[in-house]
Amino acid sequence: MQFEQNQVYTFKLNSGEELIARVERPGTEWITISDPVSVAPGPQGMGLVPSLFTADIKREIQLNINSISLYAYAEDAVKMKYIEATTGIKVPDKKLILG
């Protein structure tokens, strides 16, 4: 598995859970990730919820690559929602300005 540092990925875990996180440091057996969120159903459709409720997320979070069944770059719309959920910063939609 090859991961790029500072890139946001969608991971499908062997458990069936879908996880979105930023890769801080790739590795061969473990990858260091930050701000992991899980995709979960909610009243208005799918939403992002914290993956870890009791962990100190300021410390390193390790993901064992043996627990990953699929991975891909996060789609742009999902990446924007991830940034909003993890930082509170709302990323504006890309708009074309004609003039």
Biotite code that builds the C-alpha atoms (Angstrom):
import biotite.structure as struc

atoms = struc.array([
    struc.Atom([0.000, 0.000, 0.000], chain_id="A", res_id=1, res_name="MET", atom_name="CA", element="C"),
    struc.Atom([1.295, 3.409, -0.914], chain_id="A", res_id=2, res_name="GLN", atom_name="CA", element="C"),
    struc.Atom([0.025, 6.530, 0.809], chain_id="A", res_id=3, res_name="PHE", atom_name="CA", element="C"),
    struc.Atom([0.909, 10.186, 0.322], chain_id="A", res_id=4, res_name="GLU", atom_name="CA", element="C"),
    struc.Atom([1.668, 12.327, 3.346], chain_id="A", res_id=5, res_name="GLN", atom_name="CA", element="C"),
    struc.Atom([-0.946, 15.037, 4.161], chain_id="A", res_id=6, res_name="ASN", atom_name="CA", element="C"),
    struc.Atom([-3.491, 13.472, 1.814], chain_id="A", res_id=7, res_name="GLN", atom_name="CA", element="C"),
    struc.Atom([-7.069, 12.698, 2.912], chain_id="A", res_id=8, res_name="VAL", atom_name="CA", element="C"),
    struc.Atom([-8.128, 9.104, 2.250], chain_id="A", res_id=9, res_name="TYR", atom_name="CA", element="C"),
    struc.Atom([-11.268, 7.043, 2.574], chain_id="A", res_id=10, res_name="THR", atom_name="CA", element="C"),
    struc.Atom([-10.533, 3.665, 4.151], chain_id="A", res_id=11, res_name="PHE", atom_name="CA", element="C"),
    struc.Atom([-12.859, 0.676, 4.157], chain_id="A", res_id=12, res_name="LYS", atom_name="CA", element="C"),
    struc.Atom([-11.861, -1.471, 7.104], chain_id="A", res_id=13, res_name="LEU", atom_name="CA", element="C"),
    struc.Atom([-12.193, -5.235, 7.358], chain_id="A", res_id=14, res_name="ASN", atom_name="CA", element="C"),
    struc.Atom([-14.944, -4.626, 9.940], chain_id="A", res_id=15, res_name="SER", atom_name="CA", element="C"),
    struc.Atom([-17.038, -2.889, 7.256], chain_id="A", res_id=16, res_name="GLY", atom_name="CA", element="C"),
    struc.Atom([-16.571, 0.563, 8.805], chain_id="A", res_id=17, res_name="GLU", atom_name="CA", element="C"),
    struc.Atom([-15.731, 3.430, 6.473], chain_id="A", res_id=18, res_name="GLU", atom_name="CA", element="C"),
    struc.Atom([-13.124, 5.792, 7.882], chain_id="A", res_id=19, res_name="LEU", atom_name="CA", element="C"),
    struc.Atom([-11.873, 9.130, 6.559], chain_id="A", res_id=20, res_name="ILE", atom_name="CA", element="C"),
    struc.Atom([-8.537, 10.477, 7.797], chain_id="A", res_id=21, res_name="ALA", atom_name="CA", element="C"),
    struc.Atom([-5.465, 12.455, 6.828], chain_id="A", res_id=22, res_name="ARG", atom_name="CA", element="C"),
    struc.Atom([-2.250, 10.438, 6.476], chain_id="A", res_id=23, res_name="VAL", atom_name="CA", element="C"),
    struc.Atom([0.479, 12.115, 8.497], chain_id="A", res_id=24, res_name="GLU", atom_name="CA", element="C"),
    struc.Atom([3.195, 9.516, 8.044], chain_id="A", res_id=25, res_name="ARG", atom_name="CA", element="C"),
    struc.Atom([3.020, 6.472, 5.782], chain_id="A", res_id=26, res_name="PRO", atom_name="CA", element="C"),
    struc.Atom([4.563, 3.208, 6.953], chain_id="A", res_id=27, res_name="GLY", atom_name="CA", element="C"),
    struc.Atom([4.869, -0.409, 5.924], chain_id="A", res_id=28, res_name="THR", atom_name="CA", element="C"),
    struc.Atom([2.818, -1.984, 8.733], chain_id="A", res_id=29, res_name="GLU", atom_name="CA", element="C"),
    struc.Atom([1.224, 1.041, 10.401], chain_id="A", res_id=30, res_name="TRP", atom_name="CA", element="C"),
    struc.Atom([0.309, 4.483, 9.102], chain_id="A", res_id=31, res_name="ILE", atom_name="CA", element="C"),
    struc.Atom([0.026, 7.529, 11.304], chain_id="A", res_id=32, res_name="THR", atom_name="CA", element="C"),
    struc.Atom([-3.283, 9.304, 10.712], chain_id="A", res_id=33, res_name="ILE", atom_name="CA", element="C"),
    struc.Atom([-4.961, 12.372, 12.158], chain_id="A", res_id=34, res_name="SER", atom_name="CA", element="C"),
    struc.Atom([-8.562, 13.367, 12.837], chain_id="A", res_id=35, res_name="ASP", atom_name="CA", element="C"),
    struc.Atom([-10.222, 10.052, 11.924], chain_id="A", res_id=36, res_name="PRO", atom_name="CA", element="C"),
    struc.Atom([-13.973, 10.241, 11.351], chain_id="A", res_id=37, res_name="VAL", atom_name="CA", element="C"),
    struc.Atom([-16.407, 7.473, 10.535], chain_id="A", res_id=38, res_name="SER", atom_name="CA", element="C"),
    struc.Atom([-19.228, 7.583, 8.044], chain_id="A", res_id=39, res_name="VAL", atom_name="CA", element="C"),
    struc.Atom([-22.530, 6.939, 9.826], chain_id="A", res_id=40, res_name="ALA", atom_name="CA", element="C"),
    struc.Atom([-26.220, 7.221, 8.917], chain_id="A", res_id=41, res_name="PRO", atom_name="CA", element="C"),
    struc.Atom([-28.083, 10.136, 10.432], chain_id="A", res_id=42, res_name="GLY", atom_name="CA", element="C"),
    struc.Atom([-31.509, 11.768, 10.161], chain_id="A", res_id=43, res_name="PRO", atom_name="CA", element="C"),
    struc.Atom([-30.479, 13.689, 7.027], chain_id="A", res_id=44, res_name="GLN", atom_name="CA", element="C"),
    struc.Atom([-28.468, 10.939, 5.361], chain_id="A", res_id=45, res_name="GLY", atom_name="CA", element="C"),
    struc.Atom([-24.859, 9.948, 5.815], chain_id="A", res_id=46, res_name="MET", atom_name="CA", element="C"),
    struc.Atom([-22.751, 12.029, 8.161], chain_id="A", res_id=47, res_name="GLY", atom_name="CA", element="C"),
    struc.Atom([-19.291, 12.168, 9.706], chain_id="A", res_id=48, res_name="LEU", atom_name="CA", element="C"),
    struc.Atom([-18.809, 11.283, 13.368], chain_id="A", res_id=49, res_name="VAL", atom_name="CA", element="C"),
    struc.Atom([-15.595, 11.033, 15.403], chain_id="A", res_id=50, res_name="PRO", atom_name="CA", element="C"),
    struc.Atom([-14.055, 7.558, 15.213], chain_id="A", res_id=51, res_name="SER", atom_name="CA", element="C"),
    struc.Atom([-12.419, 7.840, 18.631], chain_id="A", res_id=52, res_name="LEU", atom_name="CA", element="C"),
    struc.Atom([-14.371, 9.295, 21.540], chain_id="A", res_id=53, res_name="PHE", atom_name="CA", element="C"),
    struc.Atom([-11.996, 8.613, 24.438], chain_id="A", res_id=54, res_name="THR", atom_name="CA", element="C"),
    struc.Atom([-8.559, 8.974, 22.821], chain_id="A", res_id=55, res_name="ALA", atom_name="CA", element="C"),
    struc.Atom([-6.225, 11.948, 23.062], chain_id="A", res_id=56, res_name="ASP", atom_name="CA", element="C"),
    struc.Atom([-6.383, 12.970, 19.404], chain_id="A", res_id=57, res_name="ILE", atom_name="CA", element="C"),
    struc.Atom([-3.443, 15.363, 19.873], chain_id="A", res_id=58, res_name="LYS", atom_name="CA", element="C"),
    struc.Atom([-1.189, 12.298, 20.106], chain_id="A", res_id=59, res_name="ARG", atom_name="CA", element="C"),
    struc.Atom([-0.273, 9.998, 17.235], chain_id="A", res_id=60, res_name="GLU", atom_name="CA", element="C"),
    struc.Atom([-3.010, 7.703, 15.969], chain_id="A", res_id=61, res_name="ILE", atom_name="CA", element="C"),
    struc.Atom([-1.861, 4.516, 14.278], chain_id="A", res_id=62, res_name="GLN", atom_name="CA", element="C"),
    struc.Atom([-3.840, 2.480, 11.732], chain_id="A", res_id=63, res_name="LEU", atom_name="CA", element="C"),
    struc.Atom([-2.712, -1.078, 11.041], chain_id="A", res_id=64, res_name="ASN", atom_name="CA", element="C"),
    struc.Atom([-2.639, -1.588, 7.276], chain_id="A", res_id=65, res_name="ILE", atom_name="CA", element="C"),
    struc.Atom([-3.752, -5.215, 7.762], chain_id="A", res_id=66, res_name="ASN", atom_name="CA", element="C"),
    struc.Atom([-7.162, -3.899, 8.874], chain_id="A", res_id=67, res_name="SER", atom_name="CA", element="C"),
    struc.Atom([-7.704, -2.038, 5.572], chain_id="A", res_id=68, res_name="ILE", atom_name="CA", element="C"),
    struc.Atom([-9.607, -3.855, 2.816], chain_id="A", res_id=69, res_name="SER", atom_name="CA", element="C"),
    struc.Atom([-10.002, -0.882, 0.423], chain_id="A", res_id=70, res_name="LEU", atom_name="CA", element="C"),
    struc.Atom([-8.683, 2.663, 0.239], chain_id="A", res_id=71, res_name="TYR", atom_name="CA", element="C"),
    struc.Atom([-8.946, 5.599, -2.136], chain_id="A", res_id=72, res_name="ALA", atom_name="CA", element="C"),
    struc.Atom([-8.425, 9.337, -2.215], chain_id="A", res_id=73, res_name="TYR", atom_name="CA", element="C"),
    struc.Atom([-11.418, 11.011, -0.609], chain_id="A", res_id=74, res_name="ALA", atom_name="CA", element="C"),
    struc.Atom([-13.782, 12.603, -3.102], chain_id="A", res_id=75, res_name="GLU", atom_name="CA", element="C"),
    struc.Atom([-13.524, 16.432, -3.193], chain_id="A", res_id=76, res_name="ASP", atom_name="CA", element="C"),
    struc.Atom([-17.009, 16.982, -1.717], chain_id="A", res_id=77, res_name="ALA", atom_name="CA", element="C"),
    struc.Atom([-16.268, 14.515, 1.090], chain_id="A", res_id=78, res_name="VAL", atom_name="CA", element="C"),
    struc.Atom([-12.861, 16.097, 1.670], chain_id="A", res_id=79, res_name="LYS", atom_name="CA", element="C"),
    struc.Atom([-14.481, 19.520, 2.085], chain_id="A", res_id=80, res_name="MET", atom_name="CA", element="C"),
    struc.Atom([-16.980, 18.099, 4.620], chain_id="A", res_id=81, res_name="LYS", atom_name="CA", element="C"),
    struc.Atom([-14.097, 16.369, 6.409], chain_id="A", res_id=82, res_name="TYR", atom_name="CA", element="C"),
    struc.Atom([-12.175, 19.660, 6.674], chain_id="A", res_id=83, res_name="ILE", atom_name="CA", element="C"),
    struc.Atom([-15.314, 21.379, 7.975], chain_id="A", res_id=84, res_name="GLU", atom_name="CA", element="C"),
    struc.Atom([-15.967, 18.595, 10.520], chain_id="A", res_id=85, res_name="ALA", atom_name="CA", element="C"),
    struc.Atom([-12.387, 18.448, 11.817], chain_id="A", res_id=86, res_name="THR", atom_name="CA", element="C"),
    struc.Atom([-11.416, 22.132, 11.784], chain_id="A", res_id=87, res_name="THR", atom_name="CA", element="C"),
    struc.Atom([-14.687, 24.063, 11.815], chain_id="A", res_id=88, res_name="GLY", atom_name="CA", element="C"),
    struc.Atom([-13.584, 25.893, 8.664], chain_id="A", res_id=89, res_name="ILE", atom_name="CA", element="C"),
    struc.Atom([-16.258, 25.979, 5.981], chain_id="A", res_id=90, res_name="LYS", atom_name="CA", element="C"),
    struc.Atom([-14.673, 25.618, 2.563], chain_id="A", res_id=91, res_name="VAL", atom_name="CA", element="C"),
    struc.Atom([-16.661, 27.576, -0.042], chain_id="A", res_id=92, res_name="PRO", atom_name="CA", element="C"),
    struc.Atom([-17.896, 25.827, -3.164], chain_id="A", res_id=93, res_name="ASP", atom_name="CA", element="C"),
    struc.Atom([-15.777, 26.361, -6.239], chain_id="A", res_id=94, res_name="LYS", atom_name="CA", element="C"),
    struc.Atom([-17.521, 28.838, -8.485], chain_id="A", res_id=95, res_name="LYS", atom_name="CA", element="C"),
    struc.Atom([-16.582, 30.156, -11.869], chain_id="A", res_id=96, res_name="LEU", atom_name="CA", element="C"),
    struc.Atom([-16.514, 33.932, -12.099], chain_id="A", res_id=97, res_name="ILE", atom_name="CA", element="C"),
    struc.Atom([-17.284, 35.324, -15.528], chain_id="A", res_id=98, res_name="LEU", atom_name="CA", element="C"),
    struc.Atom([-16.858, 38.927, -16.346], chain_id="A", res_id=99, res_name="GLY", atom_name="CA", element="C"),
])
